[in-house]
Amino acid sequence: MTNTGFKAAPPAEQEAIAVDTVDPRRQNRRSKRNLLIVAAVAFIAVLIAMVASPALSSAEPSGTGASLTTEQVIPLVVLVLMFIIATKWPVNIGVMGLVASFGIGYFMLGMDDKEILADFPASIVLTIIGVTYFFSMAQHNGTIDIIVRNCVRAVRGKTMLLPWVFFLVAAALTSLGTFSPAAVALLAPAAIGFAYESRIHPLLMGAFIINGSHAGGFSPLSVSGVLVHDIAMENGFPVSANALFAASFAINLILSILTVIVFAVMGKLRTSAGEGYTEVEEIRSTRPRGQQIYTLVLIGVMLFCALVLRLPIGFVALSAGLLLALLNVKDQQKFVAGISWSTVLLVAGMITYVSLLTHIGVIDTLAHMALALGAPILIALVLCYVIGIGSAFASSTALLAAFIPLAGPLLAVSSLSVSGTVAAIAISATVVDVSPFSTAGALVVANVRESDRTRTYKQLMMYAGAVVLIAPALSWLLLVPTGIM
């Protein structure tokens, strides 16, 4: 951010390196992280063993549809290994998914390339490319910066409203199509800077940014919202896009309210020292000019085309991006580089691989095994916790692509609400991204002062642990048994 009247934290890219290289206690933190990863993997392995135990029993007759065959077990083991590798090392799980799809499909199942890529998610890939292409330009020309500064000015010195301002701004950005980590990256330097100026606890501000980015993360225009909706449609259980968005916003709002209450009870709403907050009151509004006005108009047009005319958001965003790019011909490489290619690979690879699992009956068999464990409503709770714990260490998008198809057979033989169950699973996968192991959590740690970084890391670990414990149960309780959706 520029000209905001405060000393912004160093850039996230540089500080992210500092988190791993400057802190002398990094080895201890990594040991704790590895321990938590092992515990999470062990927990998931136990659940898989419980589900798959009939497959390993010789008393179970083959062909009943309630046991896994060798042809199904091998791809499932490969999937677990992919998650472990992606958690331990910075390897894109989507690339592994595409390679595994080819290896298993071609060499083990005798499929050709057209059959392997039959369910390649072209529409979702186009949506990711379109929205990230457009918003990379919106960020580059200062439109996002102007929106943030004018929103902050609106609090008129009421500094405890600042976390809610950034919550709403983050929600607005993600609801329009910005990725949650991208929204956090855009807002964290300004938000943490304002927190220090206003003597607001930086962890509280960071939690509000992340919760806000998740609140808007499942809008009908967002990549995650489109992803969940399309996966559900492809598996034969359509969900309400608007209901999913409303549920996500409501649960993240509730979590933010609970966060304020807990911080107030602990006396942690404000830090003991600060530089004063007179500068926050003195921030002047910045009027949009030139390309910024043009960008705001295009955002409005995108909303109208996607929500009213029901046009595909991927094509709409690409069209808007092209119109904006014509004004910045010299910066084309920067805009194309702003496309989230890593997410394109991740989504394409995981959906392709999960489609392969569906093709050979793995998803259907696992779901029927899960039904044998007990009541469907409790199975939904287990799914929420498994995806929540896994997402604290691995990619939420990848887990969504892997877990949502499991809800299909469960919903087919039960009276559970389709939209409510899918929403609970999806929300459980994202709300835990406050973990310092996730991109959003790491960005918060990276933007606090160097002297506060170790303490903030530990506090964020404890906060994330509480979220992992509470959020899946909260999502399940409000959305599944109630049948509210």
C-alpha positions as CSV (number, residue, x, y, z in Angstrom):
1,M,0.0,0.0,0.0
2,T,1.1,3.6,-0.6
3,N,0.4,6.9,0.9
4,T,-1.6,5.5,3.8
5,G,0.0,7.3,6.6
6,F,1.6,4.3,8.3
7,K,4.7,2.2,8.1
8,A,3.6,-0.9,6.3
9,A,5.2,-4.2,7.1
10,P,7.8,-5.5,4.7
11,P,6.6,-7.3,1.6
12,A,5.2,-10.7,2.2
13,E,7.6,-12.4,-0.2
14,Q,10.6,-11.1,1.7
15,E,9.2,-11.8,5.1
16,A,8.0,-15.2,4.2
17,I,11.7,-16.1,3.7
18,A,12.6,-14.5,7.0
19,V,10.1,-16.7,8.8
20,D,12.1,-19.7,7.7
21,T,15.7,-18.3,7.7
22,V,16.1,-15.6,10.3
23,D,14.3,-17.0,13.3
24,P,16.8,-19.1,15.2
25,R,14.0,-21.3,16.6
26,R,12.8,-22.4,13.1
27,Q,14.1,-26.0,13.7
28,N,11.9,-26.3,16.8
29,R,8.9,-25.0,14.9
30,R,9.5,-27.4,12.0
31,S,9.7,-30.3,14.5
32,K,6.3,-29.3,15.9
33,R,4.9,-29.0,12.4
34,N,6.2,-32.4,11.5
35,L,4.7,-33.9,14.6
36,L,1.3,-32.3,13.9
37,I,1.5,-33.6,10.3
38,V,2.3,-37.1,11.5
39,A,-0.6,-37.0,13.9
40,A,-3.0,-35.7,11.3
41,V,-1.9,-38.4,8.8
42,A,-2.2,-41.1,11.4
43,F,-5.7,-39.9,12.3
44,I,-6.8,-40.0,8.6
45,A,-5.0,-43.4,8.2
46,V,-7.0,-44.8,11.1
47,L,-10.3,-43.6,9.6
48,I,-9.3,-45.1,6.2
49,A,-8.4,-48.3,7.9
50,M,-11.8,-48.4,9.7
51,V,-13.6,-47.8,6.4
52,A,-11.5,-50.2,4.3
53,S,-11.3,-53.0,6.9
54,P,-14.1,-55.0,5.2
55,A,-11.9,-55.0,2.1
56,L,-9.1,-56.7,3.9
57,S,-11.3,-59.3,5.5
58,S,-11.3,-62.7,3.9
59,A,-14.8,-63.4,5.2
60,E,-16.2,-60.6,3.0
61,P,-17.3,-62.1,-0.3
62,S,-16.1,-60.3,-3.4
63,G,-18.5,-58.6,-5.7
64,T,-20.8,-57.4,-3.0
65,G,-19.9,-53.8,-3.8
66,A,-18.9,-53.3,-0.2
67,S,-15.1,-54.0,-0.5
68,L,-12.2,-52.6,-2.4
69,T,-10.5,-54.5,-5.1
70,T,-6.8,-54.4,-5.9
71,E,-7.6,-52.2,-8.9
72,Q,-9.2,-49.7,-6.5
73,V,-6.8,-49.9,-3.6
74,I,-3.7,-49.0,-5.6
75,P,-5.1,-45.6,-6.9
76,L,-6.4,-44.9,-3.4
77,V,-3.0,-45.5,-1.8
78,V,-1.4,-43.3,-4.5
79,L,-3.9,-40.5,-3.6
80,V,-2.8,-40.7,0.1
81,L,0.8,-40.6,-0.9
82,M,0.2,-37.6,-3.1
83,F,-1.2,-35.7,-0.1
84,I,1.7,-36.7,2.2
85,I,4.3,-35.6,-0.4
86,A,2.5,-32.3,-1.1
87,T,2.3,-31.7,2.7
88,K,6.0,-32.4,3.3
89,W,7.5,-30.8,0.2
90,P,6.5,-27.9,-2.1
91,V,5.4,-30.1,-4.9
92,N,2.2,-29.2,-6.8
93,I,-0.3,-31.9,-6.1
94,G,-2.1,-31.2,-9.3
95,V,1.0,-32.1,-11.3
96,M,1.2,-35.4,-9.4
97,G,-2.5,-35.9,-10.0
98,L,-2.1,-35.6,-13.8
99,V,0.9,-37.8,-13.9
100,A,-0.8,-40.4,-11.7
101,S,-3.9,-40.2,-13.9
102,F,-1.8,-41.1,-16.9
103,G,0.2,-43.8,-15.1
104,I,-2.7,-45.6,-13.6
105,G,-5.1,-45.0,-16.5
106,Y,-2.8,-45.9,-19.3
107,F,-0.7,-48.7,-17.8
108,M,-3.0,-50.3,-15.3
109,L,-6.5,-49.7,-16.7
110,G,-5.7,-49.6,-20.4
111,M,-7.3,-46.2,-21.0
112,D,-6.2,-43.8,-23.8
113,D,-5.5,-40.1,-23.3
114,K,-9.1,-39.1,-24.4
115,E,-10.6,-41.4,-21.8
116,I,-8.3,-40.2,-19.1
117,L,-9.0,-36.5,-19.9
118,A,-12.8,-37.1,-20.4
119,D,-13.6,-35.2,-17.2
120,F,-10.9,-32.5,-17.5
121,P,-12.5,-29.4,-15.8
122,A,-12.2,-27.0,-18.7
123,S,-14.9,-24.6,-17.4
124,I,-13.3,-24.4,-13.9
125,V,-9.8,-23.9,-15.4
126,L,-11.2,-21.0,-17.6
127,T,-12.8,-19.4,-14.5
128,I,-9.5,-19.5,-12.6
129,I,-7.6,-18.0,-15.5
130,G,-10.2,-15.3,-16.2
131,V,-10.7,-14.0,-12.6
132,T,-7.0,-14.0,-11.7
133,Y,-6.1,-12.4,-15.0
134,F,-8.5,-9.5,-14.4
135,F,-7.7,-9.0,-10.7
136,S,-4.0,-9.0,-11.3
137,M,-4.6,-5.9,-13.4
138,A,-7.0,-4.4,-10.8
139,Q,-4.3,-4.8,-8.2
140,H,-1.5,-3.5,-10.5
141,N,-3.4,-0.2,-11.4
142,G,-4.2,0.6,-7.8
143,T,-7.9,0.0,-7.8
144,I,-7.8,-2.5,-4.9
145,D,-5.6,0.0,-2.9
146,I,-8.2,2.8,-3.4
147,I,-11.1,0.6,-2.3
148,V,-9.2,-0.4,0.9
149,R,-8.1,3.2,1.8
150,N,-11.6,4.6,1.3
151,C,-13.1,1.9,3.4
152,V,-10.6,2.5,6.2
153,R,-11.4,6.3,6.1
154,A,-15.1,5.5,6.6
155,V,-14.5,4.4,10.3
156,R,-13.7,8.0,11.2
157,G,-11.3,7.2,14.0
158,K,-13.4,4.4,15.5
159,T,-10.4,2.1,15.5
160,M,-12.2,-1.1,16.8
161,L,-14.3,-1.0,13.7
162,L,-11.1,-1.5,11.6
163,P,-11.1,-5.3,11.9
164,W,-14.7,-5.4,10.6
165,V,-13.8,-3.1,7.7
166,F,-11.0,-5.4,6.6
167,F,-13.3,-8.4,7.1
168,L,-15.9,-6.9,4.7
169,V,-13.2,-5.7,2.2
170,A,-11.7,-9.2,2.1
171,A,-15.1,-10.7,1.7
172,A,-15.9,-8.4,-1.1
173,L,-12.7,-9.2,-2.9
174,T,-13.1,-12.9,-2.7
175,S,-16.8,-12.8,-3.5
176,L,-15.8,-11.0,-6.8
177,G,-13.4,-13.8,-7.7
178,T,-10.1,-13.0,-5.9
179,F,-8.5,-16.1,-4.3
180,S,-8.5,-16.1,-0.5
181,P,-4.6,-16.1,-0.2
182,A,-4.4,-13.4,-2.8
183,A,-6.9,-11.2,-0.9
184,V,-4.9,-11.8,2.3
185,A,-1.7,-10.9,0.5
186,L,-3.3,-7.7,-0.8
187,L,-4.7,-6.6,2.6
188,A,-2.3,-7.9,5.2
189,P,0.4,-5.2,4.9
190,A,-2.1,-2.4,5.3
191,A,-4.2,-4.2,7.9
192,I,-1.3,-5.2,10.2
193,G,0.1,-1.7,9.8
194,F,-3.2,-0.2,10.9
195,A,-3.4,-2.7,13.8
196,Y,-0.1,-1.4,15.2
197,E,-1.1,2.2,14.7
198,S,-4.4,1.6,16.5
199,R,-2.9,-0.7,19.2
200,I,-5.2,-3.5,18.0
201,H,-3.8,-7.0,18.5
202,P,-2.2,-8.0,15.2
203,L,-3.4,-11.6,15.6
204,L,-7.0,-10.3,15.9
205,M,-6.6,-8.3,12.7
206,G,-5.0,-11.2,10.9
207,A,-7.8,-13.5,11.9
208,F,-10.4,-11.1,10.6
209,I,-8.7,-10.7,7.2
210,I,-8.6,-14.5,6.8
211,N,-12.1,-15.0,8.0
212,G,-13.3,-12.3,5.7
213,S,-11.6,-13.9,2.8
214,H,-13.3,-17.2,3.6
215,A,-16.7,-15.5,4.1
216,G,-16.8,-14.4,0.4
217,G,-14.9,-17.4,-0.8
218,F,-17.9,-19.4,-1.9
219,S,-19.8,-16.8,-3.8
220,P,-21.3,-17.7,-7.2
221,L,-18.5,-15.7,-8.8
222,S,-15.6,-17.1,-6.9
223,V,-13.4,-20.0,-8.1
224,S,-14.1,-22.1,-5.0
225,G,-17.9,-21.5,-5.3
226,V,-17.8,-22.5,-8.9
227,L,-15.6,-25.5,-8.1
228,V,-17.9,-26.9,-5.4
229,H,-21.0,-26.2,-7.4
230,D,-19.6,-27.9,-10.6
231,I,-18.3,-30.9,-8.7
232,A,-21.6,-31.4,-7.0
233,M,-23.4,-31.1,-10.3
234,E,-21.1,-33.6,-12.0
235,N,-21.8,-36.1,-9.3
236,G,-25.5,-35.8,-9.5
237,F,-26.4,-33.7,-6.4
238,P,-26.8,-30.0,-7.3
239,V,-26.4,-27.5,-4.5
240,S,-27.7,-24.0,-4.2
241,A,-24.8,-21.6,-5.1
242,N,-26.5,-18.7,-3.1
243,A,-27.2,-20.9,-0.1
244,L,-23.5,-22.0,-0.1
245,F,-22.4,-18.4,-0.2
246,A,-24.7,-17.4,2.6
247,A,-23.7,-20.3,4.8
248,S,-20.0,-19.6,4.4
249,F,-20.5,-15.9,5.1
250,A,-22.6,-16.6,8.2
251,I,-20.3,-19.2,9.8
252,N,-17.2,-17.0,9.2
253,L,-19.1,-14.1,10.7
254,I,-19.9,-16.2,13.8
255,L,-16.3,-17.3,14.1
256,S,-15.2,-13.7,14.0
257,I,-17.7,-12.7,16.7
258,L,-16.5,-15.6,18.9
259,T,-12.9,-14.4,18.2
260,V,-13.7,-10.9,19.5
261,I,-15.4,-12.3,22.6
262,V,-12.5,-14.6,23.4
263,F,-9.9,-11.8,22.9
264,A,-12.0,-9.4,25.0
265,V,-12.3,-12.0,27.8
266,M,-8.5,-12.6,27.7
267,G,-7.9,-8.8,27.6
268,K,-6.1,-9.1,24.3
269,L,-8.2,-6.8,22.1
270,R,-5.4,-4.1,22.3
271,T,-1.7,-4.4,22.6
272,S,0.0,-2.7,25.6
273,A,2.2,-0.5,23.4
274,G,1.6,1.3,20.1
275,E,2.5,4.3,18.1
276,G,-0.8,6.0,18.5
277,Y,-3.6,6.1,16.0
278,T,-4.0,9.7,15.0
279,E,-2.7,8.9,11.6
280,V,-5.6,6.5,10.9
281,E,-8.1,9.4,11.4
282,E,-6.1,11.6,9.1
283,I,-6.2,9.3,6.1
284,R,-7.8,11.1,3.2
285,S,-10.0,9.6,0.6
286,T,-8.4,8.9,-2.7
287,R,-10.7,9.3,-5.7
288,P,-10.4,6.7,-8.5
289,R,-9.0,8.1,-11.7
290,G,-8.4,7.0,-15.2
291,Q,-7.9,3.3,-15.4
292,Q,-9.2,2.9,-11.9
293,I,-12.6,4.2,-12.8
294,Y,-12.6,2.0,-15.9
295,T,-11.7,-1.0,-13.7
296,L,-14.6,-0.3,-11.3
297,V,-17.0,0.0,-14.2
298,L,-15.8,-3.3,-15.5
299,I,-16.3,-4.9,-12.1
300,G,-19.9,-3.7,-12.1
301,V,-20.4,-5.0,-15.7
302,M,-18.9,-8.4,-14.6
303,L,-21.4,-8.6,-11.7
304,F,-24.3,-7.8,-14.0
305,C,-23.3,-10.3,-16.7
306,A,-22.7,-13.1,-14.2
307,L,-25.5,-12.6,-11.7
308,V,-28.3,-11.2,-14.0
309,L,-27.5,-12.5,-17.4
310,R,-26.1,-15.7,-16.1
311,L,-23.1,-15.6,-18.4
312,P,-20.1,-17.9,-17.7
313,I,-17.9,-15.9,-15.3
314,G,-14.7,-17.3,-16.9
315,F,-15.5,-15.8,-20.3
316,V,-16.8,-12.6,-18.7
317,A,-13.7,-12.1,-16.7
318,L,-11.4,-12.8,-19.6
319,S,-13.4,-10.3,-21.8
320,A,-13.1,-7.6,-19.0
321,G,-9.4,-8.4,-18.6
322,L,-8.8,-8.0,-22.3
323,L,-10.6,-4.6,-22.4
324,L,-8.5,-3.5,-19.5
325,A,-5.3,-5.0,-21.0
326,L,-5.7,-2.9,-24.1
327,L,-4.9,0.2,-22.0
328,N,-1.7,-1.4,-20.7
329,V,-0.1,-3.1,-23.7
330,K,3.4,-2.8,-22.3
331,D,2.6,-4.7,-19.1
332,Q,1.0,-7.8,-20.7
333,Q,3.7,-10.1,-19.2
334,K,3.0,-8.9,-15.7
335,F,-0.8,-9.5,-16.1
336,V,-0.3,-13.0,-17.6
337,A,2.1,-13.8,-14.8
338,G,-0.6,-12.8,-12.3
339,I,-2.7,-15.7,-13.4
340,S,-2.7,-18.4,-10.6
341,W,-1.1,-21.1,-12.7
342,S,-0.3,-23.2,-9.7
343,T,-4.0,-23.3,-8.8
344,V,-4.9,-24.1,-12.4
345,L,-2.6,-27.2,-12.2
346,L,-3.9,-28.1,-8.8
347,V,-7.5,-28.1,-9.7
348,A,-7.1,-29.7,-13.1
349,G,-4.9,-32.5,-11.8
350,M,-7.0,-33.3,-8.7
351,I,-10.3,-33.3,-10.5
352,T,-8.9,-35.4,-13.3
353,Y,-7.5,-37.9,-10.8
354,V,-10.7,-38.0,-8.7
355,S,-12.7,-38.6,-11.9
356,L,-10.5,-41.6,-12.5
357,L,-11.2,-42.9,-9.0
358,T,-14.9,-42.4,-9.7
359,H,-14.7,-44.2,-13.0
360,I,-13.2,-47.4,-11.4
361,G,-15.8,-47.2,-8.5
362,V,-13.5,-46.1,-5.6
363,I,-15.7,-43.2,-4.5
364,D,-18.9,-45.3,-4.6
365,T,-17.3,-48.2,-2.7
366,L,-15.8,-46.0,0.1
367,A,-19.1,-44.2,0.5
368,H,-20.9,-47.5,1.0
369,M,-18.3,-48.7,3.4
370,A,-18.7,-45.4,5.4
371,L,-22.5,-45.9,5.5
372,A,-21.8,-49.2,7.3
373,L,-20.1,-47.4,10.1
374,G,-23.3,-45.9,11.5
375,A,-25.8,-43.1,11.0
376,P,-25.3,-40.9,7.9
377,I,-25.5,-37.8,10.0
378,L,-22.5,-38.9,12.1
379,I,-20.6,-39.9,8.9
380,A,-21.1,-36.3,7.7
381,L,-19.5,-35.1,10.9
382,V,-16.5,-37.4,10.4
383,L,-16.1,-36.1,6.9
384,C,-16.1,-32.5,8.2
385,Y,-13.4,-33.3,10.7
386,V,-11.2,-35.3,8.3
387,I,-11.2,-32.6,5.7
388,G,-10.8,-29.9,8.3
389,I,-7.7,-31.5,9.9
390,G,-6.2,-32.4,6.5
391,S,-6.8,-28.9,5.2
392,A,-4.8,-27.4,8.0
393,F,-1.7,-28.9,6.4
394,A,-2.6,-29.5,2.8
395,S,-4.4,-27.7,0.0
396,S,-8.1,-26.9,0.7
397,T,-8.9,-26.9,-3.0
398,A,-7.4,-30.4,-3.5
399,L,-9.3,-31.8,-0.6
400,L,-12.5,-30.3,-1.8
401,A,-12.0,-32.1,-5.1
402,A,-11.3,-35.3,-3.3
403,F,-14.0,-35.3,-0.6
404,I,-17.1,-33.7,-2.1
405,P,-17.7,-36.7,-4.4
406,L,-17.8,-38.9,-1.2
407,A,-21.0,-37.1,-0.2
408,G,-22.9,-38.3,-3.3
409,P,-23.7,-41.9,-2.3
410,L,-24.1,-40.8,1.3
411,L,-26.8,-38.3,0.2
412,A,-28.4,-40.8,-2.1
413,V,-29.3,-43.2,0.7
414,S,-30.2,-40.7,3.4
415,S,-32.5,-37.8,4.1
416,L,-29.7,-35.3,4.8
417,S,-29.9,-31.9,3.2
418,V,-27.8,-31.9,0.0
419,S,-26.8,-28.2,0.1
420,G,-26.3,-28.3,3.9
421,T,-24.0,-31.3,3.9
422,V,-21.9,-30.1,0.9
423,A,-21.7,-26.7,2.5
424,A,-20.6,-28.1,5.9
425,I,-17.8,-30.1,4.2
426,A,-16.7,-27.2,2.0
427,I,-16.6,-24.7,4.8
428,S,-14.8,-27.1,7.1
429,A,-12.1,-27.3,4.5
430,T,-11.5,-23.6,4.3
431,V,-12.0,-22.1,7.8
432,V,-9.0,-23.9,9.1
433,D,-6.7,-22.0,6.7
434,V,-5.8,-19.7,9.6
435,S,-3.0,-22.2,10.4
436,P,0.5,-20.8,10.0
437,F,1.2,-23.7,7.8
438,S,-1.3,-22.4,5.2
439,T,-0.6,-19.5,2.8
440,A,-3.0,-17.1,4.5
441,G,-1.7,-17.8,8.0
442,A,1.9,-17.5,6.9
443,L,1.1,-14.1,5.3
444,V,-0.2,-12.9,8.6
445,V,3.0,-14.0,10.4
446,A,5.2,-12.5,7.7
447,N,3.6,-9.1,8.0
448,V,4.0,-8.6,11.8
449,R,7.0,-6.9,13.2
450,E,10.1,-9.0,13.4
451,S,10.2,-8.8,17.2
452,D,6.6,-10.1,17.3
453,R,7.0,-12.8,14.8
454,T,7.8,-15.8,17.0
455,R,5.1,-14.9,19.5
456,T,2.5,-14.4,16.7
457,Y,3.5,-17.7,15.2
458,K,2.8,-19.5,18.5
459,Q,-0.4,-17.6,19.1
460,L,-1.7,-18.3,15.6
461,M,-0.9,-22.0,16.2
462,M,-3.1,-22.0,19.3
463,Y,-5.8,-20.1,17.5
464,A,-5.7,-22.5,14.5
465,G,-5.9,-25.4,16.9
466,A,-9.1,-24.0,18.4
467,V,-10.6,-23.4,15.0
468,V,-9.8,-26.9,13.9
469,L,-11.5,-28.2,17.0
470,I,-14.6,-25.9,16.8
471,A,-15.3,-25.0,13.2
472,P,-16.1,-28.4,11.7
473,A,-18.5,-29.2,14.5
474,L,-20.0,-25.7,14.2
475,S,-20.5,-26.1,10.4
476,W,-22.0,-29.5,10.8
477,L,-24.3,-28.5,13.7
478,L,-25.7,-25.5,12.0
479,L,-26.1,-26.9,8.5
480,V,-26.6,-30.7,8.6
481,P,-29.0,-31.7,11.5
482,T,-31.0,-28.5,11.1
483,G,-31.8,-29.0,7.4
484,I,-31.7,-25.2,7.2
485,M,-30.5,-25.2,3.6
